[in-house]
Amino acid sequence: MILVGTSGFSFDDWAGVFYPPALKKEDRFAWYVRHFPTVEVNSTYYAVPSARLFEKMDRLTPEDYPIFVKAHGDVTHKREKPEETTRRLLRAVEPIRESGKLAGVLAQFPYSFRAGPEGRHYLRRVRALHPPEVPLFVEFRHAGWAGPETDRLLEEEGIGYCAVDEPPLRNLLPPEGKSIGAVGYVRFHGRNEENWWGEGGDRYDYLYTDEELKEWVDRIREMEKKTERTYVFFNNCHAGQAVRGAKRLQALLGLPLTGEEQGSLGL
């Protein structure tokens, strides 16, 4: 199975692009669930919410609706005292964990997180902070993590791998349809080379062309053959571009689109 969604859903600049202009903010997630079979919650990187958020998400989703949450920045970027923040996040997601909808935690590490003994030790530490039954996935930014040594470590520790599409810049990971374990995971960040290093503008402000998305069709289908389920999320969320990319990829993969989606998104 291939499930496609977006990295986050509560964006004001999606109004009029994906969400009806008059739709209330509190009704956005219910609208999202009508259009996508999975979601990745990115806001947990910035702040750990109360369990009420996930209680609501649980109420608004059908049975077995897979929800991923992003590890807090204390865990992936500061990397000083990840224990307490991880405990708080695990308490917050307990409602979707109990209902079986927590599909995993994504630890997106920055470019500054380099391969080596210290980095590998920290990955083991982060895995140990999560119960064995909570899937953990890692996303690397530095190309030094590419290679068989990293793959062996992830396999040994039971950590999933997140493949990425990002600009073809020096020392960033190349596009590769790789998976570790039973679940495939892909994130599309856009290819905004000009703004990627924070020199101005939004690095995720990018709209994929069909030709760029077609580069991933065979990769994702190969991942599907090797996994029980493959998830694809679009993180280029500026002005609803993630929604457009996700729906175009669904169409290219032959996944069903409703007439409503085709009309509202100009597909």
QUIJOQUI-V742063 format. One record per backbone hydrogen bond with DSSP energy under -1.0 kcal/mol. CO is the residue of the C=O (numbers start at 1). NH is the residue of the N-H. E is the energy in kcal/mol with one decimal. If there is no record, write none. Layout:
# QUIJOQUI-V742063
CO/NH/E, CO/NH/E
This chain:
# QUIJOQUI-V742063
1/230/-2.7, 3/232/-2.5, 5/234/-1.5, 6/8/-1.4, 6/40/-1.8, 9/11/-1.3, 11/14/-1.6, 12/15/-1.6, 14/17/-1.7, 14/18/-3.2, 14/19/-1.7, 19/16/-3.7, 20/23/-2.0, 24/27/-1.6, 25/28/-1.5, 27/31/-1.6, 28/32/-2.7, 29/33/-2.7, 30/34/-1.0, 32/35/-1.8, 32/36/-2.0, 39/68/-2.5, 40/8/-1.8, 41/70/-2.1, 42/45/-2.1, 43/46/-1.1, 43/47/-1.8, 45/73/-2.5, 50/53/-1.2, 51/55/-2.0, 52/56/-2.3, 53/57/-2.2, 54/58/-2.0, 55/59/-1.9, 56/60/-2.0, 62/65/-1.4, 66/39/-1.4, 67/103/-2.4, 68/41/-3.3, 69/106/-2.8, 72/75/-1.5, 72/76/-1.4, 73/77/-2.5, 73/78/-2.2, 74/79/-1.7, 82/86/-2.2, 83/87/-2.3, 84/88/-2.3, 85/89/-2.2, 86/90/-2.5, 87/91/-1.9, 88/92/-2.2, 89/93/-2.2, 91/94/-1.1, 93/97/-2.1, 94/98/-2.9, 95/99/-1.4, 96/101/-2.2, 96/102/-1.6, 101/67/-3.1, 101/103/-1.1, 104/69/-2.0, 105/137/-2.8, 106/71/-3.4, 107/139/-2.4, 110/113/-1.7, 116/120/-2.7, 117/121/-2.3, 118/122/-2.0, 119/123/-2.0, 120/124/-1.8, 121/125/-1.9, 122/126/-2.5, 123/127/-2.4, 124/128/-2.0, 127/130/-1.2, 131/134/-2.2, 135/105/-2.5, 136/160/-3.1, 137/107/-3.2, 138/162/-2.2, 139/109/-2.6, 142/145/-1.8, 143/146/-1.8, 147/151/-1.8, 148/152/-2.6, 149/153/-1.9, 150/154/-2.6, 151/155/-2.3, 152/156/-2.6, 153/157/-2.2, 154/158/-1.0, 154/159/-2.6, 160/138/-2.2, 163/187/-2.3, 165/189/-2.8, 167/169/-2.2, 169/172/-1.9, 171/143/-2.7, 176/178/-2.1, 182/228/-3.1, 182/229/-1.1, 184/231/-2.7, 185/163/-2.9, 186/233/-2.7, 187/165/-2.2, 188/235/-3.5, 191/193/-1.8, 195/198/-1.8, 202/205/-1.9, 204/206/-1.4, 209/213/-2.1, 210/214/-2.5, 213/216/-1.8, 216/220/-2.9, 217/221/-2.1, 218/222/-2.2, 219/223/-2.2, 220/224/-2.3, 221/225/-1.4, 229/184/-2.5, 230/3/-2.6, 231/186/-2.1, 232/5/-2.8, 233/188/-2.8, 234/7/-2.6, 235/237/-2.0, 237/240/-1.6, 238/241/-2.0, 240/244/-1.8, 241/245/-2.4, 242/246/-2.7, 243/247/-2.5, 244/248/-2.4, 245/249/-2.4, 246/250/-2.2, 247/251/-2.0, 248/252/-2.3, 249/253/-2.2, 250/255/-2.9, 251/254/-1.1, 258/262/-2.1, 259/263/-2.3, 260/264/-2.6, 261/265/-1.9, 262/267/-2.1
